[in-house]
Amino acid sequence: MKSIKRKRSISKEIIKFVTCLFVAYIAFFFAMRNVYVALAVFVFLHTLYLFDLKLKVLDIEKEINELRQTNLHIEKE
């Protein structure tokens, strides 16, 4: 069940990344007169994406720690 959840999570991440690139491309297209605005939008969107990935990593680390605790509890019994 967790593998299905992770596969869906990976596909959601791919969709988020492609959407982020598409929005950044549109922002660049509309801001061709001012390249700095387009660059700022591009950097901002990718920063949000990387922050979201960092939160995912922290969630995975939390899950790993919970599994370790469960494993230690089972070994004690």
C-alpha positions as CSV (number, residue, x, y, z in Angstrom):
1,M,0.0,0.0,0.0
2,K,2.9,2.4,0.8
3,S,4.5,1.6,-2.6
4,I,1.3,2.8,-4.4
5,K,1.3,5.9,-2.2
6,R,4.9,6.6,-3.1
7,K,4.3,6.0,-6.8
8,R,1.4,8.6,-6.7
9,S,3.7,10.9,-4.8
10,I,6.4,10.6,-7.4
11,S,3.9,11.3,-10.2
12,K,2.6,14.3,-8.3
13,E,6.1,15.6,-8.0
14,I,6.7,15.3,-11.7
15,I,3.4,17.1,-12.4
16,K,4.5,19.9,-10.0
17,F,7.9,20.2,-11.6
18,V,6.5,20.4,-15.1
19,T,3.8,22.9,-14.0
20,C,6.5,25.0,-12.4
21,L,8.6,25.0,-15.5
22,F,5.6,25.9,-17.7
23,V,4.6,28.8,-15.4
24,A,8.2,30.0,-15.4
25,Y,8.2,29.8,-19.2
26,I,5.0,31.8,-19.5
27,A,6.3,34.4,-17.0
28,F,9.5,34.7,-19.1
29,F,7.5,35.0,-22.3
30,F,5.3,37.8,-20.9
31,A,8.3,39.6,-19.3
32,M,10.7,39.5,-22.2
33,R,11.0,43.3,-22.0
34,N,12.3,43.0,-18.5
35,V,14.5,39.9,-18.1
36,Y,15.0,40.6,-14.4
37,V,11.3,40.1,-13.6
38,A,11.3,36.8,-15.5
39,L,14.4,35.6,-13.8
40,A,13.0,36.6,-10.4
41,V,9.7,34.7,-11.1
42,F,11.7,31.7,-12.3
43,V,13.9,31.6,-9.2
44,F,11.0,32.2,-6.9
45,L,9.0,29.2,-8.3
46,H,12.0,26.9,-8.2
47,T,12.7,28.0,-4.6
48,L,9.1,27.0,-3.7
49,Y,9.6,23.7,-5.4
50,L,12.8,23.0,-3.6
51,F,11.2,24.0,-0.3
52,D,8.4,21.5,-1.0
53,L,11.0,18.8,-1.7
54,K,12.7,19.6,1.6
55,L,9.4,19.1,3.4
56,K,9.0,15.8,1.7
57,V,12.5,14.7,2.8
58,L,11.7,15.6,6.4
59,D,8.4,13.6,6.2
60,I,10.4,10.6,4.9
61,E,13.0,11.0,7.7
62,K,10.2,11.1,10.3
63,E,8.6,7.9,8.8
64,I,12.0,6.2,8.9
65,N,12.5,7.1,12.5
66,E,9.0,5.8,13.4
67,L,9.8,2.5,11.6
68,R,13.0,2.2,13.6
69,Q,11.2,2.8,16.9
70,T,8.7,0.2,15.9
71,N,11.5,-2.2,15.0
72,L,13.2,-1.6,18.3
73,H,10.0,-2.1,20.2
74,I,9.4,-5.4,18.4
75,E,12.9,-6.6,19.1
76,K,12.5,-5.9,22.8
77,E,9.5,-8.2,22.9
